[in-house]
Amino acid sequence: MGKTGTLTGLGVGPGDPELLTLKALRLLKAAPVVAYPAPEGGDSFARAIVADFLSPEQEEIAIEMPMRVERFPAAEVYDAAAAKIAARLDAGRDVAVLCEGDPFFYGSFMYLFDRLADRYPAEIVPGVASVTAAAAAAKRPLTARNDVLTVIPGPLDDNELAERITAAQSFAIMKLGRHFGRVKALLERLGLSDACAYCERVSLPEERVLPLAAVSGDAPYFSMILGYRGDEPAIANRRIGTADRAAAGEGV
């Protein structure tokens, strides 16, 4: 076999195209093949972030993800996508796989990497993760000094959520969606509502950043809660103020 193409996982950040790294933009423009996750029958958010940088000469591979409640990823989806990508790599064509946020931080790219990296040269370009983008949008540092930062998936049950939260000085609860009401109620029971910021669709025009106590209703998948229980005054004393609330709008 001759020289194969290179598989590249490109972190494209939380949504604002200007948060692409220079390296990601360079490799994106140079890639003859661009692959990205997309919901079945829907548009790809990852592709939308970089849409203005794509050219008609680039081949695109949409990796359709079933929108199911049960645990994902589905192995057959990634098996099929890996086979398509492998065919291009075998032909000597580089393939850039887009990943929202960072490829190795809850990123779907890791499942393609697992299937392909042992056979083809691979490169990972880190991206701005949603948790750091949310902290910037909330204008409050994530953590400091010896504080422990814990990233927690919202679908965990209440007992495990409470255990993880109380063991950390700083925490980010992600993947809220339909779990938001339950998670908010838990934080209220723990007496932490005033220490939490709610961040939704950070870096996008429809971004919302509010004190958790001011939020009601449902939350989209692209939302998270940032909380702080530590002793660093620069963080503990920093709250989402009335000016931020007025700019973002009340409620969800």
N, C-alpha and C positions, 0 to 999 in steps of 0.2 A: 504494500500500500504506500502511496506517496504521502507527502506532507498533508496533514489534515488542517482544517480550520480551527480557530480558537473559540472556545465558549467563554463569554463574558457576562457576568451578572452585574447589571447596572442599577445601583440605587438611584432612584429619580426623586426622592424626597417626598414631603407630605402633600404637595399639590401646586405650590408656586413654582413655575418654570425657572424663575431666577434663583432658586435654591439648588439647582443642578450644579454639581462641581464642574470645573473646567475639564477635568479628565473624563468625566462621564459624557459631557457634550462632545468632546473630540472623538471618543470611541463610538458614540452613537452615530455621528455623522459619517464615520468611516466604515461602519458595518454594512455589508451587503444584505444581511438578513437580520430582521428585528422581530423578536417574539415577545409576547406579553399575555398576561392573564386577562380574561374577559368573562363576565357572567353570561350564561346561556341566553342568546337572543338579545344581549345588551351591549353597551359600549364599554370599552376598557378605560378605567380611570388612569392607569399607568400610561397608556398611549396618549390620552388627552393631555397629560402633563407635558409631553414632548412633541405634540402634534406639529407645532410650528417649525420643528427642526428636522422633520422627516422629509425625504425626497421621493418622487415617484419611481425612481430607479431601485429603491430598496424593496426587497421581498418582505412581506409581513406574515407572521404566523400567529394567529389568535388561538390561545389555549383556553378553550371554553370550560368554565368551572360551573358545575351544577350548584344551584342555590338550594342547599338542603340543610335541614336542622341537625341531622346526625353528624357525627364526627367526620371531619375532612382533614387531610386530603384523601381523595379516592385514588387508590393505586393505579387503576386502569387509566385514569385521565393523564397522570404523569407518565405512565408507561408509553401511551400513545404519543404524547408530546415529545418525550425523549427520543422516540424512534424518528419522528419528523425532523427534529433538530440534528440527530446523528447523521441522517442522510445528507444534510447540507454540509456538515462538518467533514464527512467522508469525501465530499466533492471539493474540499479545500476552501470552503466558504466560511468566513467568520460569522458567528451568530451572537448578537447582543440580546440578552433577555432582560426586559424591563421589570423592575420590582419597586412597588411603592415603598417609600421610606428607605430602609436599608435591607440589602439582600439576606443578611444573616440575623436580622432582628424580627422574628415572627414572619420572615419573608418566604413566599412560595418558591422562590428560586432554589432554596436549599434542597428541595425534593428532586429537582432536575440535576442539580450539582451531584447529589448522591448517586444518580443513575449514570452520569456521563463523565465525571471528573477523573475516573480511573482509566478512561480510554482516550481522552482528549486533553490538550492543554487548556487550562482554565484560569481565568482572572476574575477577581471580585473587586468592584469599585464601590466603596461604602457611600451611603447617602445620608442625608439629614433625616434622622429618625423622628417620628411623630412626637415622642415623649420630650425630646429636646426642643422641638419646634413649639410644643405646647407651653413649656416653661418660658420661652422667649415671648410668646403671645400673652401669657399671664403676667409678664414682667416680675416674676418671682423666681429666684434660683431654685434648682432642684434639690441640691444637697451641698454640704460643706464639711470640711475637716474630717472627723471620723464617723460622721453620720452614715448609717446604712440605708441605701436606696433600694427599695424592693419594687419590682414591676409585677403586677398581679393581674391575671386574666379575670374579667368580670364573671364569666360563667361558673367559676368555682362556687361551691356551696357556702352558705353563711358561716359555718363553723371554721372552714379553712380560710375564708376571707378574713374573718376576725383575728385568727391566729397570725396570719401573715402581716396584717396591718399593725397589730399591737407589738410585733417583734421588730418593727422598722421605725426609724426616725423620720424617713421620707418615703413616700410611696406614690406610685402611679397605677391607677386601675384602668385597664384598657378593655377593648372589645365589649363595650357596654350594651349598646343596642337594646334589646328587649329586657335585659337584666338591670337597666338603670334604676327603675323604681325600687327594686329589692336592695340594690347596693346603696342607694341614697338612704333608705330606711335604716339599714345596718349602721351606716356612719352616724346617723342621728342618734341611734341607741348607744353608740360608743362615745357620744359627746364630741364628735370631730367635725361637724358641719362647718363651723366657723373657721376651721383650719384647712378647708378644702376649696379648690377652684375647679370649676367645670369648664372644659375646653372642647369646642366643637368645630370641626372642619378648619383646623388651624392652617393659616397661610393662604386660604382661599378667600374670594370676595365675600362669601357668606359666613365667614368666621364669627363665632360667638365665644366670648370669655366672660364668665359670670361667677360670683360667689355661689357655691353649691346650694346654699339656703334659698337663693333667689330663683332656682330652677324648678319648673314643674312640667308635667307631661312626659312624653316619650323622648328618647335620645336616639340619634342615628348610630350606625356602626362606627363611623369616623368621629368618635368622641371619647373623652377620657376624663378622669378625675385625678387631680394632683393634690396630695395632702402632705402636711408636715407636722411631726410630733417632736422634733428635736429641740435643742437648746440654743441654736445659733440665732442671735437676735436679728441679724440682717435678713433672715428668712422668716423666723417665727413672727416678727412684728410687721411683716409685709403682707398686706391683704389686698384683695381686689376691691378697689375703692369705688365710690359713687360715679366718678368720672368715667372709669372703665365700663361700669354697668350701663351708663347712659349711652356710651358710644356703641356698645354691643347690642343694646335692646334688652328689655326684660323678658324673662321666661324662655321657654324652648319652643 
